[in-house]
């Protein structure tokens, strides 16, 4: 089970290392704010994403995101995903966006920290395979397949996100 996660992480790391050869500052769109239903946080999350690198042709972009969510109820979905009442979800991911134009293929990896009291924590590793669309009015839409590894069980999960792209130069 852990070998596919290591292979994807190595692939993403090698892509980002080879992309560092070209020094290029992206002209605009360096940050995204979005809301994700499902996804890495299992329930919902509010996320901030930073563009770490974009090549000269804008067909390869490396991004990292951090998010937060709060679950006020006992959450159980399809007898696969369980979240305790009053728990927090903090997804941390890094992805590579491949493709030119509005539509991008997203490949990534990360983990989500689940906690109720910030002393007892659970880390849930995940992969990301998705489609991202960046509209001309700076609206970002994502649809992702996210396999999660929780309690040594592989859970097939999806996420839908909508948000806004900003330039904070």
C-alpha positions in Angstrom: 0.0 0.0 0.0 2.8 2.5 0.9 4.8 1.8 -2.3 2.4 3.8 -4.7 2.5 6.8 -2.3 6.3 6.7 -2.4 6.4 6.4 -6.2 4.0 9.3 -6.7 6.0 11.5 -4.2 9.3 10.6 -6.0 7.7 11.4 -9.4 6.4 14.8 -8.2 9.7 15.7 -6.6 11.6 14.8 -9.7 9.3 16.9 -11.8 9.7 19.9 -9.5 13.5 19.5 -9.4 13.8 19.4 -13.2 11.5 22.4 -13.5 13.8 24.5 -11.3 16.2 24.9 -14.3 14.2 27.8 -15.8 14.0 30.9 -13.8 10.7 32.5 -14.7 8.3 34.6 -12.6 4.7 33.9 -13.5 2.9 37.1 -14.8 -0.2 36.7 -12.7 -2.5 34.3 -10.7 -0.2 33.3 -7.9 -2.8 32.4 -5.3 -6.1 30.6 -5.0 -8.7 30.6 -2.3 -11.3 27.9 -2.6 -13.9 25.7 -0.8 -13.7 22.0 -1.2 -16.5 19.5 -0.5 -15.2 16.0 0.3 -11.6 15.9 -0.9 -8.5 15.6 1.3 -10.3 16.9 4.5 -13.0 14.1 4.1 -15.9 16.5 4.8 -15.2 20.1 3.7 -12.4 22.6 3.9 -11.5 26.2 3.2 -8.1 26.3 1.4 -5.3 28.7 0.5 -3.1 27.6 -2.4 0.2 29.2 -3.5 1.8 28.8 -6.9 5.4 27.8 -6.1 6.6 27.5 -9.7 5.3 27.9 -13.2 7.5 27.4 -16.3 7.9 29.8 -19.1 5.2 28.1 -21.3 2.7 27.9 -18.4 2.1 24.2 -19.1 3.8 23.0 -15.9 2.9 24.5 -12.5 3.8 23.4 -9.0 1.4 24.4 -6.2 1.1 23.8 -2.4 -2.0 24.3 -0.3 -3.1 24.3 3.3 -6.7 24.2 4.5 -8.9 24.0 7.5 -12.3 22.6 8.4 -14.4 21.9 11.5 -16.9 19.1 11.9 -19.6 20.0 14.5 -21.5 16.7 14.1 -20.8 12.9 14.1 -20.1 12.4 10.4 -20.4 9.0 8.7 -20.6 8.6 4.9 -21.0 5.3 3.0 -19.8 3.3 6.0 -16.2 4.3 4.9 -15.5 7.7 6.3 -16.0 8.6 9.9 -15.3 11.9 11.7 -16.0 12.5 15.4 -18.0 15.4 16.6 -16.1 18.7 17.2 -13.0 17.6 15.2 -10.8 19.7 13.1 -9.4 18.8 9.6 -6.2 20.3 8.2 -5.2 19.2 4.7 -1.7 19.9 3.4 -1.0 19.0 -0.2 1.4 19.7 -3.0 0.5 19.1 -6.7 1.8 19.5 -10.2 -0.6 21.0 -12.8 0.1 19.8 -16.3 -1.4 21.3 -19.5 -1.7 24.5 -21.3 -4.9 26.6 -21.5 -7.7 26.6 -19.0 -7.8 22.9 -18.4 -5.1 21.3 -16.3 -4.4 17.7 -15.1 -3.5 17.7 -11.4 -1.3 15.1 -9.8 -0.4 15.4 -6.2 0.2 14.0 -2.8 -0.2 15.2 0.8 -1.8 14.4 4.1 -4.6 15.6 6.4 -4.3 16.0 10.1 -7.4 15.1 12.0 -7.7 16.2 15.7 -10.2 17.0 18.4 -8.0 18.5 21.1 -4.7 19.2 19.3 -2.9 16.6 21.5 -4.2 13.5 19.9 -3.7 13.6 16.1 -4.2 11.3 13.2 -2.4 11.8 9.9 -4.2 10.5 6.8 -1.9 10.4 3.7 -3.6 10.8 0.3 -2.9 11.1 -3.4 -4.6 13.5 -5.8 -5.7 12.9 -9.4 -7.8 15.6 -10.8 -9.0 18.0 -13.4 -8.7 21.8 -12.8 -10.3 24.5 -14.9 -9.2 28.2 -14.6 -11.8 30.5 -16.2 -10.9 33.9 -17.7 -12.8 35.6 -14.8 -10.3 34.0 -12.3 -12.8 31.3 -11.1 -11.1 28.0 -10.2 -13.0 24.7 -10.4 -11.5 21.4 -9.4 -12.8 17.8 -9.6 -10.5 15.3 -7.9 -10.2 11.6 -7.2 -8.4 11.2 -3.9 -7.4 7.8 -2.5 -6.9 8.0 1.2 -5.0 5.6 3.5 -6.7 5.6 6.8 -6.2 2.8 9.5 -4.3 0.8 6.8 -7.4 0.8 4.6 -7.5 2.4 1.2 -10.6 4.6 0.8 -11.6 5.8 -2.6 -12.8 9.4 -2.3 -13.7 12.4 -4.4 -13.6 16.2 -4.0 -15.2 19.1 -5.7 -13.8 22.6 -5.3 -14.7 26.1 -6.4 -12.8 29.2 -5.7 -11.1 32.4 -6.8 -7.6 33.1 -8.3 -5.7 36.2 -6.9 -2.4 37.9 -7.6 -0.8 39.1 -4.4 2.4 40.6 -5.9 
